[in-house]
Amino acid sequence: MANTHAAASINASSAERWSRASTLVLVGGAAATLIAVILVALVTGNAFRRAIAEEQSHSILLARVIEDQATRTLDSGEMALDALAMSPVLRAAVPDAAAIQAALNQTLSGLPFLRTIAVADAHGNILASTSPSEAGIRIDLERLGPRNVGGRAVLGPLVMGRGLAAIQLGAPAVKAPPGLAFIPLLRLMASEAGRPLFLVGLINPDAFSNFQYLALEGGNFESIVTTDKGMVLAGSRDGAALMGANVGGIPVFTSYLPSKEHEQYVGRGALGDRQLLAFRASSTKPLVVIVEESYSRVVWRWLSGAKALLGIGGALVLLVAGLTAAVWRVVKLREAAQVAANKAQQRIAQSERELSVLMRSVQELIFRIDAQGVVTYVNDHWVAFNGSPKEQAIGKRLEDIVDPSSRDDVRKALDPLAPAGVRHLQTKVRPRNGGEMHFDVALVSLRSEGRLVGFVGSAVNVTERWVAEHRLQAQIAFQNLLLDTNPLPISVVDLRGAVVQVNRAWEEYKGLDRSSVVGRLLTDLLPADEAQVERLHTRELLAKGGQAFFETKVLHADAMRRETRVIKAAITDAQGHVSGVLSIFVDVSEFREAERATQEARHAAEEASRAKSEFVANMSHELRTPLQSILGFAELGALRGRAEPRLAGMFEDIHSAGQRMLALVNDLLEVSKLESTVGTFHLERIDLRGLIQPVVKELEPLLARSQQTMHLRLSELPLVAKVDPLRLQQVIRNVVANAIKFSPPGSAITVVGRMDSRGQVHLEVHDEGPGVPEAELEQIFEAFVQSSKTKDGSGGTGLGLAICRKIIEAMGGQIFARNLTPKGAAFHIVLPARRFAETQPAPL
């Protein structure tokens, strides 16, 4: 024992010495490596600083060049506007439009950076422009910048759009394409007559952008030109996307301007949070040029160029570190060899302790029995297995521990003549605390020199699984009961189409016994046509999953074909894969028979209505013949009775009454035509503007008689709809004539035509008459109904608006009325939207 302790002491002293040597080697090598790293860092850092300084100098130069070009561009524009302002042609008391146009065109030809030059009065009216489409429009001068300056041109804010039409007053707003804008240059002047005029030059931002591209020469820098407030006027590459944005929050504007006109720094820029940036402000113009480059891009570009330097430095560091590691490894191996022997004994003891702990911590019951089945060892899990201390299990027979119902299985498992290998069995145990537990037991035989000496086994508590399996079986039995008692015929087939299950209702519906169909292909049990439908829908359902609904005729047990609604649903397994198809039959024969009876009744009613309409049409035709004779004789009597006023008045009364009667008969005839096949509609796709204008022109005599005015406000875009042209003109004529009739003399009638948000054509007729009581807004479209405000005889027969509604509804549209504030009414005609493919432009 003394020798053992001495050897251990010598080994410990040697290990401690080698441990101190490896530590010294490691510390010395780390110091040498650190020195090498510092030297490499100093060299590379100096090279990096020189590279950054060169990039900053280059950015400053670029900013100066671009700023100089931008300033000279604005100077050229200002001089051109100053020259025009002093031109006698523009200052003449009596302007010569042709001469002014020529002067503007001549000036523009020498200034490629200007898109347009225009002359506007103080109200924004464009008097002349190099863009012919802008002459005569009125613009919003406020959007061009300050106007209360004289004697010099003023640069305005960036405006999105191609030209002055983008700020036209009274015109619908048109969204400009991305990147299309102009910079206004405004010059106030006065004509010889003292009339204030504005010269407007539209600078093309691309002139700034193009020069930036040339100045940057495809390098790594980005640049933008902004106002002194931070609004971006133009940019190159990524900077072009900022056009119109405000970058006034970056340090250029918050920290440097206006105290410094030019500077460079590394920090937040317009294109990123960490940029290498230089800026220069124009000394005479409200312009700022910013040139910047991503700092990270500069770093990566420097790293790619400094590969050789970094490689040499890295190789030096790795060499020092490698030598240190090699020496330290040799020393460390000697140290590890010295310690290995001591650790071997410790590992053996530790393994024994761990095995003991492992056996105590296993959640399964581990046991050992001899060849006679007597327990010789159990682990601590025996308490959960039997509810008694594990010491009481030693010496007991295994078959005496389990429930009597499991003893035969235990005897078979312990049979020495059974094949070698793992033997599995399920046992039931009744613990002392009551109830019952189920275990899966595995036994492995132990043999010594070919002789059976015992068994090693494990037992797993599967009580919860056993209970769950029995509950599942009960649930399946309950579901089968529900399926079998369901009054609807139900069948289940597998992926091959073989019948898996049918319920009692299916047996009764098909007249087939369950035992004769289960396992057979369903299509073999059906007639050929029914089998084909079954295969088709089952194949589609298996391909798509989900559910399917269809109707077909199914052969019933009574040999009759019954109309049946079939509901199919895909059955999926736990992984979501389709494993079969569920089919449910719903007999709808009686329902379909009722539908057919209803349809026949509807046809009979429609036939009766059609006969009534034809009768009204025939009677109306028959009444017109005597009415024409009465009107003719009344006109003749009035002519011959001019000498006798009393007689002439009688004939005029007869003629007026006949005219009203004829109008009523005509309206009745029109209604009957619309309700019968006589009034066939001939629909065609047409621009409604070409239909509205002739009707309005036709009614001009009525307007003149009442000293009324007509305002026609039709959309500039085509109002295309599918209508019967003559019928639609009849509706417009009736509605506009009513508006003229019920509006006071000197009033205005307005006809509006537009496309609404849903693409429908929306026509409106506004009048300034007495309006319609709110309760009667819908009733006036019924036959023989007039507004209570027009029942003095001026309202006609009461059929006009009813005819209009029938015509519009026959074309798929709608007509309705609304009162206006403070007076008057508006009649709305809405025609259905047409598809894009149906739209075509049409001239007015």
C-alpha positions in Angstrom: 0.0 0.0 0.0 2.9 2.4 0.8 4.4 1.7 -2.7 1.1 2.5 -4.2 0.9 5.8 -2.4 4.5 6.7 -3.3 3.9 5.9 -7.0 0.8 8.0 -6.9 2.7 10.9 -5.3 5.5 10.7 -8.0 2.9 10.5 -10.8 1.1 13.6 -9.3 4.3 15.6 -9.1 5.3 14.7 -12.7 1.8 15.6 -14.0 2.0 18.9 -12.2 5.4 19.7 -13.7 4.2 18.9 -17.2 1.1 20.9 -16.7 3.1 24.0 -15.7 5.3 23.5 -18.9 2.3 23.3 -21.2 0.8 26.5 -19.6 4.1 28.4 -20.2 4.3 27.3 -23.8 0.7 28.3 -24.4 1.1 31.7 -22.8 4.4 32.5 -24.7 2.9 31.4 -28.0 -0.3 33.4 -27.4 1.9 36.5 -26.7 3.8 36.0 -29.9 0.6 35.5 -31.9 -0.9 38.7 -30.4 2.2 40.7 -31.4 1.9 39.4 -35.0 -1.8 40.3 -35.1 -1.1 43.8 -33.8 1.6 44.4 -36.5 -0.7 43.1 -39.3 -3.5 45.2 -38.0 -1.4 48.4 -38.0 -0.2 47.8 -41.6 -3.6 47.0 -42.9 -5.3 49.8 -41.0 -2.9 52.4 -42.4 -3.6 51.0 -45.9 -7.4 51.1 -45.3 -7.3 54.8 -44.1 -5.5 55.8 -47.3 -8.1 54.0 -49.4 -10.9 55.8 -47.5 -9.2 59.2 -48.0 -8.9 58.6 -51.7 -12.6 57.7 -52.0 -13.5 60.8 -50.1 -11.4 63.0 -52.3 -13.0 61.5 -55.4 -16.5 62.0 -54.0 -15.7 65.7 -53.2 -14.5 66.2 -56.8 -17.6 64.5 -58.2 -19.9 66.7 -56.1 -18.2 69.8 -57.3 -18.4 68.8 -61.0 -22.1 67.9 -60.8 -23.0 71.0 -58.8 -21.2 73.2 -61.3 -23.1 71.6 -64.2 -26.4 71.9 -62.4 -25.8 75.5 -61.6 -24.8 76.4 -65.2 -27.9 74.6 -66.4 -30.2 76.7 -64.3 -28.2 79.9 -65.3 -28.8 79.0 -68.9 -32.5 78.6 -68.3 -32.7 81.9 -66.4 -30.9 83.8 -69.1 -33.2 82.3 -71.7 -36.3 83.4 -69.7 -34.7 86.9 -69.1 -34.2 87.3 -72.9 -37.8 86.3 -73.6 -39.0 88.7 -70.9 -37.2 91.6 -72.7 -38.5 90.5 -76.1 -40.7 93.1 -77.8 -42.9 90.3 -79.1 -43.9 89.2 -75.6 -44.1 92.8 -74.2 -46.3 94.1 -77.0 -49.6 95.7 -75.8 -51.4 93.7 -78.5 -50.0 90.2 -78.4 -49.3 88.4 -81.7 -49.9 84.7 -81.0 -47.9 83.5 -84.0 -44.9 85.6 -83.2 -45.0 84.6 -79.5 -45.2 80.9 -80.5 -42.2 81.4 -82.9 -40.2 83.1 -80.2 -40.9 80.3 -77.7 -40.0 77.6 -80.2 -36.8 79.3 -81.2 -35.7 79.7 -77.6 -36.6 76.0 -76.8 -34.5 74.7 -79.7 -31.3 76.0 -78.1 -32.1 74.6 -74.6 -32.2 70.8 -74.7 -32.7 70.6 -70.9 -36.1 72.4 -71.2 -39.1 70.2 -72.0 -41.5 73.1 -72.6 -41.7 76.9 -72.5 -45.1 78.6 -71.9 -46.7 82.0 -71.3 -49.5 82.3 -68.7 -51.5 85.2 -67.4 -52.1 86.0 -63.7 -55.1 83.6 -63.6 -53.1 80.6 -64.8 -54.5 80.6 -68.4 -51.8 79.4 -70.9 -51.6 82.0 -73.6 -49.0 80.2 -75.7 -46.8 77.1 -75.3 -44.3 75.1 -77.3 -46.6 72.1 -76.6 -49.7 72.8 -78.7 -51.9 70.6 -76.4 -51.3 73.0 -73.5 -52.4 76.2 -75.2 -55.7 77.4 -73.8 -55.8 75.3 -70.6 -55.8 76.8 -67.1 -53.3 75.7 -64.6 -52.7 76.0 -60.8 -49.9 78.6 -60.6 -49.5 77.9 -56.9 -47.9 74.5 -57.7 -45.1 76.2 -59.7 -43.6 78.0 -56.7 -43.7 81.6 -55.4 -45.2 84.2 -57.8 -44.5 87.5 -55.9 -41.0 88.0 -57.3 -39.9 90.1 -60.2 -36.8 90.7 -62.3 -35.5 87.1 -61.9 -36.5 83.5 -62.5 -37.4 81.4 -59.5 -37.0 77.6 -59.3 -40.2 75.8 -58.2 -40.8 72.4 -56.6 -40.7 69.1 -58.5 -44.1 68.3 -60.1 -45.0 64.8 -61.2 -46.2 64.6 -64.8 -45.0 65.3 -68.4 -46.2 68.9 -68.8 -48.5 71.6 -67.5 -51.5 69.4 -68.2 -50.6 67.6 -65.0 -51.7 70.7 -62.9 -54.7 71.7 -65.1 -57.5 73.1 -63.0 -60.9 71.4 -63.4 -59.5 68.3 -65.2 -59.6 64.9 -63.6 -56.3 63.9 -61.9 -54.2 61.6 -64.0 -51.5 59.6 -62.2 -48.1 60.2 -63.8 -45.9 57.2 -64.6 -43.1 56.7 -62.1 -40.1 58.9 -62.7 -41.9 61.3 -65.1 -41.7 64.8 -63.7 -40.5 68.4 -64.4 -39.0 71.3 -62.5 -40.7 74.6 -63.1 -38.7 77.8 -63.7 -41.0 80.8 -63.2 -40.3 84.4 -64.4 -42.6 87.3 -63.8 -42.8 90.0 -66.5 -45.2 92.8 -67.6 -46.4 93.7 -71.0 -46.3 97.3 -72.3 -50.0 97.5 -71.3 -49.0 96.7 -67.7 -50.5 93.2 -67.9 -48.6 90.8 -65.6 -47.4 87.6 -67.4 -45.5 84.5 -66.3 -42.9 82.8 -68.3 -42.8 79.1 -67.4 -39.9 76.8 -68.4 -40.2 73.1 -67.6 -36.8 71.7 -66.8 -36.4 68.0 -67.6 -34.9 66.3 -64.5 -33.3 63.7 -66.9 -30.9 66.5 -68.0 -29.5 66.4 -64.4 -29.6 62.6 -64.3 -27.8 62.1 -67.6 -24.9 64.3 -66.6 -24.7 62.5 -63.3 -24.4 59.2 -65.1 -21.6 60.7 -67.3 -19.8 62.2 -64.4 -19.9 59.0 -62.3 -18.5 57.0 -65.3 -20.3 53.8 -64.2 -18.3 53.8 -60.9 -19.4 52.9 -57.4 -20.8 56.3 -56.4 -24.5 57.3 -56.4 -25.6 60.9 -56.6 -28.8 63.0 -56.2 -29.6 66.7 -56.8 -31.9 68.2 -54.2 -33.3 71.6 -53.3 -31.9 73.4 -50.3 -34.9 72.0 -48.4 -34.1 68.4 -49.2 -36.6 67.6 -52.0 -34.9 65.2 -54.5 -35.0 66.6 -58.1 -32.9 64.0 -59.9 -30.6 61.1 -59.2 -28.5 58.4 -60.8 -29.1 54.7 -60.5 -30.6 54.0 -57.1 -30.9 57.7 -56.4 -33.4 58.0 -59.3 -35.9 56.1 -57.3 -35.9 58.9 -54.7 -37.3 61.5 -57.2 -39.9 63.6 -55.4 -38.9 62.3 -51.9 -37.7 64.6 -49.1 -34.3 63.7 -47.5 -34.2 66.8 -45.3 -33.7 64.6 -42.2 -30.1 63.5 -43.0 -27.1 65.4 -41.4 -26.4 67.3 -44.7 -29.4 69.5 -43.9 -29.7 69.2 -40.1 -26.1 69.6 -39.1 -24.1 71.2 -42.0 -26.3 73.5 -44.1 -26.4 76.5 -44.3 -23.2 77.1 -42.2 -21.1 74.9 -44.6 -21.6 74.8 -48.4 -19.6 71.7 -48.9 -18.3 68.9 -46.6 -17.7 65.1 -46.5 -18.4 62.6 -43.7 -19.2 59.0 -43.0 -22.7 58.5 -41.6 -26.3 58.6 -42.6 -27.1 59.5 -46.2 -30.1 59.5 -48.6 -29.4 55.9 -49.7 -28.4 54.2 -46.4 -27.7 54.7 -42.7 -23.9 54.3 -43.1 -22.6 56.0 -46.2 -19.3 57.6 -47.4 -20.8 61.0 -48.4 -19.8 64.3 -49.9 -22.1 67.2 -50.6 -21.8 70.7 -52.2 -24.4 73.4 -52.2 -24.7 75.9 -55.1 -23.7 79.4 -54.1 -26.2 81.1 -56.4 -29.0 78.5 -56.7 -31.2 76.6 -54.2 -29.5 73.4 -55.2 -27.5 70.7 -53.2 -25.6 67.9 -54.9 -25.0 64.8 -52.8 -22.5 62.1 -53.8 -22.4 58.9 -51.7 -21.4 55.3 -51.6 -22.2 52.5 -49.2 -19.4 52.3 -46.6 -19.7 48.5 -46.5 -19.2 48.4 -50.3 -16.0 50.5 -49.9 -14.8 48.1 -47.2 -15.5 45.0 -49.3 -13.8 46.5 -52.4 -10.8 47.4 -50.3 -10.7 43.9 -48.9 -10.8 42.3 -52.4 -7.9 44.6 -53.4 -5.9 43.9 -50.3 -6.0 40.1 -50.5 -2.2 39.8 -50.9 -1.5 42.0 -47.9 -4.1 40.3 -45.8 -2.8 36.9 -47.0 0.7 37.6 -46.0 -0.4 39.0 -42.5 -2.7 36.0 -42.0 0.0 33.6 -43.0 2.4 35.2 -40.5 -0.2 35.0 -37.7 -1.1 31.4 -38.6 2.6 30.4 -38.7 3.2 31.8 -35.2 0.0 30.2 -33.9 0.8 26.9 -35.6 4.3 26.7 -34.1 2.8 27.4 -30.7 0.1 24.8 -31.1 2.6 22.2 -32.2 4.9 22.7 -29.2 1.9 22.9 -26.9 0.4 19.7 -28.3 3.7 17.7 -27.7 3.8 18.9 -24.1 0.1 18.3 -23.6 0.4 14.7 -25.0 3.1 14.0 -22.4 0.9 15.4 -19.7 -2.1 13.4 -20.9 -0.2 10.2 -20.9 0.9 10.8 -17.4 -2.7 11.4 -16.2 -4.3 8.5 -18.2 -3.3 5.7 -15.8 -4.9 7.6 -12.8 -8.1 8.2 -14.7 -8.5 4.6 -15.7 -9.1 3.4 -12.2 -11.5 6.3 -11.5 -13.5 5.4 -14.7 -14.0 1.8 -13.5 -15.3 2.9 -10.1 -17.5 5.6 -11.7 -19.0 3.0 -14.2 -20.0 0.8 -11.3 -21.7 3.6 -9.5 -23.5 4.8 -12.7 -24.8 1.3 -13.5 -26.2 1.1 -10.0 -27.9 4.5 -10.4 -29.2 3.5 -13.9 -30.9 0.4 -12.6 -32.6 2.5 -9.9 -33.7 5.2 -12.4 -35.2 2.9 -15.1 -38.9 3.5 -15.4 -39.6 -0.1 -16.4 -39.7 -3.1 -14.1 -36.4 -5.0 -14.5 -36.3 -8.5 -12.9 -34.4 -11.8 -12.9 -35.7 -15.3 -12.3 -34.1 -18.6 -12.1 -34.9 -21.7 -14.3 -37.9 -22.6 -12.0 -39.4 -19.1 -12.3 -38.4 -17.8 -8.8 -37.6 -14.1 -8.6 -34.0 -13.4 -7.7 -33.7 -9.7 -8.4 -36.1 -6.7 -9.0 -35.3 -3.0 -9.4 -37.0 -0.1 -7.5 -39.9 0.0 -9.9 -41.4 -3.1 -8.2 -43.3 -0.7 -5.9 -45.3 0.7 -8.8 -45.8 -2.8 -10.2 -47.2 -4.5 -7.1 -47.5 -1.9 -4.5 -45.3 -3.7 -2.0 -41.5 -3.3 -1.1 -39.2 -5.0 -3.6 -37.7 -7.2 -0.8 -41.0 -9.1 -0.6 -40.7 -10.1 -4.3 -37.4 -12.0 -3.8 -38.1 -15.8 -3.6 -41.7 -15.6 -5.1 -42.7 -17.5 -8.2 -43.5 -15.2 -11.1 -46.8 -17.1 -11.9 -47.9 -16.5 -8.3 -47.5 -12.8 -8.7 -49.7 -12.3 -11.8 -53.5 -12.7 -12.0 -54.7 -16.3 -12.4 -56.0 -15.5 -15.9 -52.3 -14.9 -17.0 -50.6 -17.9 -15.4 -50.9 -20.2 -18.4 -49.1 -17.5 -20.6 -46.3 -17.3 -17.9 -45.8 -21.0 -17.9 -45.5 -21.1 -21.7 -43.0 -18.3 -21.7 -40.8 -20.1 -19.1 -40.8 -23.4 -21.1 -37.1 -24.5 -21.4 -37.9 -26.2 -24.7 -39.3 -23.0 -26.3 -37.2 -21.4 -29.1 -34.3 -19.1 -28.1 -34.8 -15.4 -28.4 -37.0 -12.8 -26.8 -40.3 -14.1 -25.5 -43.2 -11.7 -25.3 -46.4 -12.0 -23.3 -49.2 -9.8 -21.8 -50.1 -10.2 -18.2 -52.7 -8.8 -15.8 -51.8 -7.9 -12.2 -54.1 -6.9 -9.4 -52.2 -4.6 -6.9 -52.9 -4.4 -3.3 -54.6 -1.0 -3.6 -57.3 -2.5 -5.9 -58.0 -2.3 -9.6 -56.1 -4.0 -12.3 -53.0 -3.2 -14.3 -51.8 -4.6 -17.7 -48.1 -5.2 -18.6 -46.2 -6.1 -21.7 -43.4 -8.5 -20.5 -40.3 -9.5 -22.5 -38.1 -12.4 -21.3 -34.6 -13.4 -22.5 -33.1 -16.7 -21.4 -29.7 -16.9 -19.7 -27.6 -20.0 -20.5 -24.3 -21.2 -19.1 -22.4 -23.8 -21.1 -25.6 -24.6 -23.0 -27.7 -25.1 -19.9 -30.6 -22.8 -19.0 -29.9 -21.0 -15.7 -32.6 -18.4 -15.7 -34.3 -15.4 -17.4 -33.9 -11.7 -17.5 -37.0 -9.7 -18.1 -38.6 -6.3 -18.3 -42.3 -5.2 -17.9 -43.9 -2.1 -19.2 -47.2 -0.7 -17.9 -49.7 -0.6 -20.8 -52.8 -0.1 -18.8 -53.7 3.2 -20.4 -53.2 1.8 -23.9 -55.4 -1.2 -23.1 -58.1 1.0 -21.8 -57.8 3.3 -24.8 -58.1 0.3 -27.2 -61.2 -0.9 -25.5 -62.8 2.5 -25.6 -61.9 2.8 -29.3 -63.6 -0.5 -30.0 -66.7 0.7 -28.1 -66.7 3.9 -30.2 -66.4 2.0 -33.4 -69.3 -0.2 -32.4 -71.3 2.9 -31.6 -70.4 4.5 -35.0 -71.4 1.3 -36.8 -74.8 1.5 -35.0 -75.3 5.1 -36.0 -74.4 4.2 -39.6 -76.7 1.2 -39.7 -79.7 3.2 -38.2 -79.3 6.2 -40.5 -82.4 6.5 -42.8 -80.3 7.5 -45.8 -78.6 4.8 -47.9 -74.8 4.9 -47.2 -72.0 2.9 -48.7 -68.2 2.9 -48.2 -65.7 1.6 -50.8 -61.9 1.4 -50.7 -59.4 2.7 -53.3 -60.1 -0.3 -55.6 -63.8 0.4 -55.5 -64.6 -2.7 -53.4 -67.5 -2.4 -51.0 -66.3 -2.1 -47.4 -69.5 -1.4 -45.6 -73.2 -0.6 -46.3 -76.0 0.3 -43.9 -79.5 -1.2 -43.7 -81.1 1.7 -45.6 -78.7 1.0 -48.6 -79.7 -2.7 -48.5 -83.4 -1.8 -48.7 -82.8 0.9 -51.4 -80.8 -1.4 -53.7 -82.5 -4.7 -52.7 -79.1 -6.3 -52.1 -78.0 -8.2 -49.0 -74.9 -6.9 -47.1 -73.2 -10.2 -47.0 -73.4 -10.6 -50.8 -71.9 -7.1 -51.6 -69.0 -6.6 -49.1 -65.7 -7.3 -50.7 -67.1 -7.1 -54.3 -66.5 -4.2 -56.7 -69.4 -1.8 -56.4 -69.5 -1.2 -60.2 -70.1 -5.0 -60.7 -73.4 -4.7 -58.7 -74.8 -1.8 -60.8 -76.3 -1.4 -64.3 -73.8 -0.4 -67.0 -74.9 3.3 -67.2 -75.0 3.7 -63.4 -71.7 2.0 -63.1 -70.1 4.4 -65.6 -71.4 7.4 -63.6 -70.1 5.9 -60.4 -66.6 5.3 -61.9 -66.4 8.8 -63.3 -67.3 10.7 -60.1 -65.3 8.3 -57.9 -62.2 8.8 -60.0 -62.5 12.6 -59.9 -63.0 12.6 -56.1 -60.0 10.4 -55.5 -57.9 12.8 -57.6 -59.1 16.0 -56.0 -60.3 14.9 -52.5 -63.0 16.8 -50.6 -66.7 16.3 -51.5 -68.7 16.0 -54.7 -72.5 16.4 -55.3 -74.4 15.2 -58.4 -77.8 13.9 -59.4 -78.4 10.7 -61.4 -81.0 8.1 -61.9 -80.5 5.0 -59.6 -82.1 1.6 -60.0 -84.3 1.1 -56.9 -85.2 -2.3 -55.4 -88.6 -1.9 -56.9 -87.0 -2.0 -60.4 -87.9 1.7 -61.0 -85.3 4.4 -61.9 -85.4 7.1 -59.2 -83.9 10.5 -59.4 -81.3 10.5 -56.6 -78.9 13.2 -55.3 -75.6 11.5 -54.5 -73.2 13.0 -52.0 -69.6 11.7 -52.1 -66.8 12.4 -49.6 -63.2 11.3 -49.6 -62.1 9.4 -46.5 -58.6 10.2 -45.3 -56.3 8.4 -42.9 -54.2 9.9 -40.1 -51.6 11.1 -42.6 -54.2 12.8 -44.8 -54.0 10.3 -47.6 -57.3 9.3 -49.3 -58.2 5.7 -48.3 -61.8 5.4 -49.5 -65.0 7.0 -50.6 -68.2 7.5 -48.6 -71.4 7.7 -50.7 -74.9 8.9 -49.5 -78.1 8.7 -51.5 -81.0 11.2 -51.2 -84.1 10.3 -53.1 -85.4 13.5 -54.8 -87.9 11.9 -57.2 -90.9 13.5 -55.5 -89.1 16.9 -55.2 -88.3 16.9 -58.9 -91.9 15.9 -59.8 -93.1 18.9 -57.8 -90.6 21.1 -59.6 -91.9 19.9 -63.0 -95.5 20.6 -61.9 -94.5 24.1 -60.8 -92.7 24.8 -64.1 -95.8 23.7 -66.0 -98.0 26.1 -63.9 -95.5 28.9 -64.6 -95.7 28.3 -68.3 -99.5 28.3 -68.2 -99.4 31.7 -66.4 -97.0 33.2 -68.9 -99.2 32.0 -71.7 -102.2 33.7 -70.2 -100.3 36.9 -69.7 -99.1 36.8 -73.3 -102.7 36.3 -74.5 -103.8 39.3 -72.4 -101.1 41.4 -73.9 -102.0 40.4 -77.5 -105.6 41.2 -76.7 -104.7 44.7 -75.5 -102.6 45.2 -78.6 -105.4 44.2 -80.9 -108.0 46.3 -79.1 -105.6 49.3 -79.3 -105.2 48.9 -83.0 -109.0 48.6 -83.4 -109.6 51.8 -81.4 -107.1 53.9 -83.4 -109.2 53.7 -86.7 -112.4 55.4 -85.4 -110.2 57.9 -83.4 -108.5 58.9 -86.6 -111.9 59.6 -88.2 -113.1 61.6 -85.2 -109.9 63.7 -85.2 -110.2 64.3 -89.0 -113.8 65.4 -88.8 -113.0 67.6 -85.7 -110.2 69.4 -87.7 -112.6 69.8 -90.7 -115.3 71.2 -88.4 -112.9 73.6 -86.8 -111.8 74.9 -90.2 -115.4 75.4 -91.5 -116.6 76.9 -88.2 -114.1 79.7 -88.0 -116.9 82.2 -88.6 -118.8 80.9 -85.6 -116.5 81.0 -82.5 -118.9 78.8 -80.4 -119.0 76.1 -83.1 -115.2 76.3 -83.6 -114.6 75.9 -79.9 -116.8 72.8 -79.7 -114.8 71.1 -82.5 -111.5 72.1 -80.9 -112.7 70.5 -77.6 -113.5 67.4 -79.6 -110.1 67.4 -81.2 -108.2 67.9 -77.9 -110.2 65.1 -76.3 -109.5 62.8 -79.3 -105.7 63.7 -79.1 -105.6 62.6 -75.5 -107.5 59.5 -76.2 -105.1 58.7 -79.1 -102.1 59.3 -76.8 -103.6 56.9 -74.2 -104.2 54.2 -76.9 -100.7 54.6 -78.3 -99.3 54.2 -74.8 -101.4 51.1 -74.2 -100.2 49.7 -77.5 -96.6 50.4 -76.5 -97.1 48.6 -73.2 -98.6 45.6 -74.9 -95.8 45.4 -77.3 -93.2 45.4 -74.5 -95.1 42.6 -72.7 -95.6 40.4 -75.8 -93.4 39.0 -78.6 -94.5 42.0 -80.8 -92.0 44.3 -79.1 -88.8 42.4 -80.0 -85.6 44.2 -79.0 -82.6 44.4 -81.4 -79.6 44.9 -79.1 -76.3 46.1 -80.4 -73.1 47.5 -78.8 -73.0 51.3 -79.4 -71.6 54.5 -78.0 -74.6 56.1 -76.2 -73.2 59.6 -76.8 -74.2 59.3 -80.5 -77.8 58.5 -79.4 -78.2 61.2 -76.8 -77.1 64.2 -78.8 -79.7 63.8 -81.7 -82.5 63.5 -79.1 -81.4 66.7 -77.4 -81.3 68.5 -80.8 -84.7 67.2 -81.6 -86.2 68.8 -78.4 -84.6 72.2 -79.0 -88.0 73.7 -80.2 -89.5 72.8 -76.8 -86.6 74.4 -75.0 -86.9 77.6 -77.1 -90.7 77.8 -76.5 -90.1 77.7 -72.7 -87.0 79.9 -72.8 -85.0 77.1 -71.2 -81.4 76.0 -71.6 -79.9 72.6 -72.0 -76.5 71.6 -70.5 -75.0 68.4 -72.0 -72.2 66.9 -69.9 -71.0 63.7 -71.5 -67.8 61.8 -70.7 -64.9 62.2 -73.0 -64.4 58.5 -73.0 -66.9 56.2 -75.0 -70.1 55.3 -73.1 -70.4 51.8 -74.6 -73.4 49.6 -73.8 -75.4 46.9 -75.5 -78.9 48.4 -76.1 -81.7 48.8 -78.7 -80.8 52.3 -80.1 -84.4 53.3 -81.1 -85.9 52.1 -77.7 -83.2 53.9 -75.7 -83.8 57.1 -77.7 -87.5 56.7 -76.9 -86.6 56.5 -73.1 -84.3 59.5 -73.3 -86.8 61.5 -75.3 -89.6 60.8 -72.8 -87.5 61.6 -69.7 -86.0 64.8 -71.2 -89.4 65.9 -72.5 -90.9 65.4 -69.0 -88.1 67.5 -67.5 -88.8 70.3 -70.0 -92.5 70.1 -69.3 -92.4 70.3 -65.5 -89.5 72.9 -65.3 -90.4 76.6 -65.1 -89.6 79.0 -67.9 -86.0 80.2 -67.9 -84.7 77.2 -66.0 -81.9 74.8 -67.0 -82.1 71.1 -67.9 -78.8 69.1 -67.4 -78.0 65.7 -69.1 -75.0 63.9 -67.6 -73.4 60.8 -69.0 -70.5 58.9 -67.2 -69.0 55.6 -66.2 -69.4 54.7 -62.5 -67.0 52.8 -60.3 -68.4 49.4 -61.4 -68.0 50.1 -65.1 -71.7 50.7 -65.7 -73.0 53.5 -67.9 -74.9 56.1 -65.7 -77.1 58.7 -67.4 -78.8 61.5 -65.3 -81.4 64.1 -66.3 -81.7 67.0 -63.8 -84.6 69.5 -63.9 -85.6 72.5 -61.7 -89.3 71.6 -61.5 -91.4 71.0 -58.4 -89.9 67.5 -57.8 -91.7 64.3 -56.7 -93.0 63.6 -53.2 -90.7 61.1 -51.5 -93.5 58.5 -51.1 -94.2 58.6 -54.8 -90.6 58.2 -56.2 -91.3 54.6 -56.9 -95.0 54.7 -57.7 -94.6 57.1 -60.7 -93.0 54.2 -62.7 -96.2 52.2 -62.4 -98.9 52.3 -65.2 -101.5 55.0 -65.0 -99.8 56.6 -61.9 -98.9 60.3 -61.9 -97.2 62.5 -59.3 -99.7 64.3 -57.1 -97.9 67.6 -58.1 -98.8 67.0 -61.8 -102.4 65.8 -61.7 -103.6 69.1 -63.1 -103.7 67.5 -66.6 -100.1 68.4 -67.6 -98.8 65.0 -66.6 -100.2 63.0 -69.6 -101.6 59.5 -69.4 -99.3 58.2 -66.7 -97.9 55.5 -69.0 -94.7 57.2 -70.2 -92.4 56.3 -67.2 -93.9 52.8 -67.0 -93.0 52.3 -70.6 -89.5 53.6 -69.9 -89.0 51.2 -67.0 -90.1 48.2 -69.1 -87.7 49.2 -71.9 -84.7 49.7 -69.6 -85.3 46.5 -67.6 -85.6 44.6 -70.9 -82.1 45.7 -71.7 -80.8 44.6 -68.2 -80.7 48.1 -66.7 -82.6 50.1 -64.1 -84.3 53.5 -64.0 -85.2 55.5 -60.8 -85.8 59.0 -59.6 -84.4 61.1 -56.7 -85.2 64.6 -55.6 -82.6 67.4 -55.7 -81.8 70.1 -53.2 -83.2 72.7 -53.0 -85.6 71.9 -55.8 -86.0 69.7 -58.9 -85.7 66.0 -59.6 -83.0 63.8 -61.1 -83.9 60.7 -63.2 -81.2 58.1 -63.3 -80.7 55.4 -66.0 -78.1 52.7 -65.3 -77.1 50.2 -68.0 -75.1 47.1 -67.1 -71.3 46.9 -67.2 -69.7 45.5 -70.3 -66.6 43.3 -70.3 -63.2 44.7 -71.4 -63.3 42.6 -74.6 -66.7 44.2 -75.5 -65.4 47.8 -75.2 -64.5 49.6 -78.4 -64.0 53.4 -79.0 -66.7 55.1 -81.0 -66.6 58.7 -82.4 -69.2 61.2 -81.3 
